[in-house]
């Protein structure tokens, strides 16, 4: 039997592709998600509020009109005129054109359909070009990511980051500064998409360049903030948790710049660490504090982005802090990887088929024992 998909570079037969599409079990869920995305992209918050107060019939007419208007305004001038022409031609069923003794019936609706198809092809071309550029950006971003389970004597680490879009604004990084200093970073740049990803890459480079020059994490945070404030884009900032580990110490040194406080599980108790200073890039002369967290063998610390607690299911319900705390009370694992994977699996079960609205990042640090001196 011939395998129609044996060559990955060969285009599949259209009939086979349509057959596979019809066999998908999530067709209606996909249509529903796409329609929700349309409303999210094209409708302003004010219009969403006004629609919510309308009856279903009035809401349907207004929503259709607003979606069409918003779509038309986002087209290029030439494509907008072509689409208006296509709509106008739909009003005519046809016309008879006479050439001598021969009469031809001109189908305006067919021309209208071809114009709409042309506009669709042009818009799809633009989207595919943008997607290929974002895909290249994502490959670069992944190349900057550290391995998931870096090795630190006496400690078990697991690093995880998953962007909501093609590229993300969350930073998860690991840095070996010296034999006795290992740095772990988790940062969240305000916003999503390409601009956030570019700022994330700049922040990562700055942290890597300066980490070895500062023994005090407080002064390290102040230097990072001055640089980020100087080079910032207006209205954009970044929250950061930077932690340093020493194989010979059971204490984790932590700098928190406007980020969610890390959580520590000791035995059956889950504790929230201290809140830190302001986020990077908000104040030019912000000050920060370094604090330590003692961890016994078997204790673990979770540093996470707000994409975890703000993960939503199809009903619009958030995963939430309390559900996360309850989860940590039940999570056990011999190493950080097992703990982290159980957390991610629980979030995925909760979210189900809903589309991710924010980047999800997670760092698990577990104390396994004193470093081997051999």
Helices and strands as residue ranges (DSSP letters): H 14-22, H 27-42, H 45-52, H 56-74, H 77-89, E 95-99, E 102-106, H 108-144, E 151-152, E 155-162, E 170-178, E 181-189, H 194-210, G 211-213, H 217-230, E 238-245, E 251-257, E 263-266, E 269-272, E 290-294, E 300-304, H 306-309, H 321-330, H 336-351, E 360-367
